[in-house]
Amino acid sequence: MSKGLKTTLTILWVLVASSVLTHLWLTRPDWFPQFPQPLAETLVGLYGAENAEQVADLELIIGFGISIPLTIVLTFVAFRLLRSR
């Protein structure tokens, strides 16, 4: 497999997996650890959310902000484990 194709597939994997993880986190909050309430209130104040739609936008930003780095780290670990064999 060419290096360009592998890179493209990896990026696509990270985007799709992060999207699914964020969707699950927002639609099934009981499956994941709860976000700390004081931190959430601070972020709402910093973001300047004035209504529920803006809070939902902030939830999406936070969801991707957590799921993208998590997916990248887990993918990196998986690649390292596969290479060590």
Secondary structure, DSSP 8 states (H G I E B T S, - for coil): --HHHHHHHHHHHHHHHHHHHHHHHHH-GGGS----HHHHHHHHHHHT--SHHHHHHHHHHHHHHHHHHHHHHHHHHHHHHHHH-
